[in-house]
Amino acid sequence: MKPANIITTLTVLATSVAASIIPRDAATILNDVKTIKTQLQKVHDDVQAFPGGPSSALQALAIKSDSDTLDKTLQQSAKDAAASSPLSDSDSATVATSVTGLQTLIYSTLDLLVSKEPGFKTAVFGGSADSIVHDTLVSLRVDTAAFAGNVTTKLTPQLQKLAPLISSDIDFHFVRAIQAFST
Ligand SMILES: *[C@@H]1O[C@H](CO)[C@@H](O)[C@H](O)[C@H]1NC(C)=O
C-alpha cells in the first residue's frame, strides 16, 4: 500500500469509529445548533453596532445579510432534523438542552432590535428599513418554528411534552418584534 492510500484508509476508519460513538443524527442536529448560535451571535452583534439614522445603511445591510445567512441555516437545520431518526433518551436530553440554550440569545437579539426600531425609520438614506426588517423577521419566525418543530418530533415523548412551552415563548418574542416593525 502506498503511504497516501494508508492515510486514506486510516482516515476512513477514524471517521467511521467517530460516527459509531456519536450517532450521526444527534451529532448533525447538535452541529446545526452550534452554527445557528454562531450566526445568531453575529446578527446580535450587528444590531448592537447599529447606530440608527441616515448614516447607518451599511450597518443595516450587514444585519440583513447576516440574518439571511441565519435563515438559510435554519431551513437546512429543519431538513436535517426532519431526516433524523428518533433520538434516544440521552440524545434527546442533549439536543433539548442545546436548543434551549439558544433562548437567551434569541430574546436578547429580538429585544435589542425592538429597542433600536426608531433608528431603522431613517436607516436607508433617510428612508425606512422597517419593512425589510419586518419581512426578515417573518421568515426567521417561520423557519425557527419549523426547526424547533422538526427537532421536537425526534425527542422522547416526555421531552416532546415540554417543547411547546419553549417554542411558544420564542414565538411570542418574534410576534412582539414583528409588531414593532409593522409601522
Ligand atoms: C418541518 O420543516 C418543514 C420545512 O422544512 C416545515 O414545513 C414543517 O412544518 C416542519 N414540521 C414541523 C413539525 O414543524
Ligand as a Chemical Component Dictionary entry (heavy atoms), coordinates in Angstrom:
data_LIG
# 
_chem_comp.id                   LIG 
_chem_comp.type                 NON-POLYMER 
_chem_comp.pdbx_formal_charge   0 
_chem_comp.three_letter_code    LIG 
# 
loop_
_chem_comp_atom.comp_id 
_chem_comp_atom.atom_id 
_chem_comp_atom.alt_atom_id 
_chem_comp_atom.type_symbol 
_chem_comp_atom.charge 
_chem_comp_atom.model_Cartn_x 
_chem_comp_atom.model_Cartn_y 
_chem_comp_atom.model_Cartn_z 
_chem_comp_atom.pdbx_ordinal 
LIG C1 C1 C 0 -40.513 20.708 9.344  1  
LIG O1 O1 O 0 -39.863 21.616 8.468  2  
LIG C2 C2 C 0 -40.593 21.925 7.293  3  
LIG C3 C3 C 0 -39.717 22.829 6.443  4  
LIG O2 O2 O 0 -38.502 22.190 6.144  5  
LIG C4 C4 C 0 -41.900 22.574 7.679  6  
LIG O3 O3 O 0 -42.670 22.848 6.528  7  
LIG C5 C5 C 0 -42.682 21.681 8.636  8  
LIG O4 O4 O 0 -43.837 22.367 9.077  9  
LIG C6 C6 C 0 -41.817 21.317 9.822  10 
LIG N1 N1 N 0 -42.505 20.364 10.697 11 
LIG C7 C7 C 0 -42.862 20.652 11.969 12 
LIG C8 C8 C 0 -43.496 19.535 12.726 13 
LIG O5 O5 O 0 -42.695 21.749 12.456 14 
# 
loop_
_chem_comp_bond.comp_id 
_chem_comp_bond.atom_id_1 
_chem_comp_bond.atom_id_2 
_chem_comp_bond.value_order 
_chem_comp_bond.pdbx_ordinal 
LIG C1 O1 SING 1  
LIG C1 C6 SING 2  
LIG O1 C2 SING 3  
LIG C2 C3 SING 4  
LIG C2 C4 SING 5  
LIG C3 O2 SING 6  
LIG C4 O3 SING 7  
LIG C4 C5 SING 8  
LIG C5 O4 SING 9  
LIG C5 C6 SING 10 
LIG C6 N1 SING 11 
LIG N1 C7 SING 12 
LIG C7 C8 SING 13 
LIG C7 O5 DOUB 14 
# 
